């Protein structure tokens, strides 16, 4: 039996993630030319609080924790994020420093793409990516609006 | 709407006025003049009297709007059916993009407070734009939503 190539493994990871459900095999292949997939072992930082960056991230497999540093309480965990969820987009869109650190809780596979590369990729593939990020933020805002109404 | 005149001080045409208003709005800050000219062809401009309902809470419609001139209030019915004002939308700001992106019913009503110029675009209009321009729209939506999320998080923490 032949070995599965690294590229095939990456394609499988992308296609098994809900974030990329509207992407065809050809779309995923195109996307991989402008992005990278990296494995982060448990405890390793993907993003550091207060750093500046121009990348968006999607969790393909595994789990990460969002943490903040506090002088009084040390490192505080805010929330866990898992398969299909994205992070890093707020700092890129608002052109601000990262407001928290992101650390792998398990061995985790992360898809990363720079904003400049999203603009270079084939426009039809780029459209799916830009649309999916916009929809993700809209869903998040809708959820927060619902929580706010429940709390009132 | 502005006192600029056209060449030779002739009155501005409607197209020129709309171009200037769209050009000024924060939503289109990263769009080129060429983009704005293309967008004008695929949207609709409305001049609305004060207290005109632009969108109705619960309606199944999905266009998004930009206030070009004037202002409007976001209203929502409370548990007793009484209308409560949630926010004011100023010139240059947009609304309705959640319904467009998520295909939901309108979460609130929007009523003009004064005479207001509004630009409206639906998904069909967006689909008529070329793909790179449509991508700039999605990016602009994402920036708008990110700002709102940050505002909401800040209020919650405060």
Contacts between the chains, C-beta under 8 A, distances in Angstrom:
chain1	res1	chain2	res2	distance
A	89	B	142	7.1
A	89	B	146	6.9
A	90	B	146	5.3
A	90	B	149	7.0
A	90	B	150	6.8
A	93	B	142	5.6
A	93	B	143	4.9
A	93	B	146	4.1
A	94	B	143	7.4
A	94	B	146	5.4
A	94	B	147	6.8
A	94	B	150	6.4
A	119	B	135	7.7
A	123	B	131	3.9
A	123	B	132	5.1
A	123	B	135	6.4
A	124	B	131	6.0
A	126	B	131	7.5
A	126	B	132	7.8
A	126	B	135	5.3
A	127	B	131	5.4
A	127	B	134	6.2
A	127	B	135	5.4
A	127	B	138	7.2
A	130	B	135	4.7
A	130	B	138	3.8
A	130	B	139	5.5
A	130	B	142	7.1
A	131	B	101	7.9
A	131	B	138	5.1
A	133	B	138	7.5
A	133	B	142	5.3
A	134	B	101	5.6
A	134	B	138	4.6
A	134	B	139	7.6
A	134	B	141	4.5
A	134	B	142	4.5
A	134	B	145	6.8
A	135	B	101	5.3
A	135	B	102	6.8
A	137	B	141	7.9
A	137	B	142	5.5
A	137	B	145	3.9
A	137	B	146	6.1
A	137	B	149	6.7
A	138	B	97	7.2
A	138	B	98	5.1
A	138	B	101	4.4
A	138	B	102	5.3
A	138	B	141	7.6
A	138	B	145	5.8
A	139	B	102	6.8
A	140	B	145	7.8
A	140	B	149	6.3
A	141	B	98	6.8
A	141	B	145	5.5
A	141	B	148	5.8
A	141	B	149	5.6
A	141	B	152	7.3
A	142	B	98	6.4
A	142	B	102	6.6
A	142	B	104	7.4
A	142	B	107	7.9
A	144	B	149	6.8
A	144	B	152	5.4
A	144	B	153	8.0
A	145	B	107	7.0
A	145	B	152	7.9
A	148	B	152	7.3
A	148	B	156	7.8
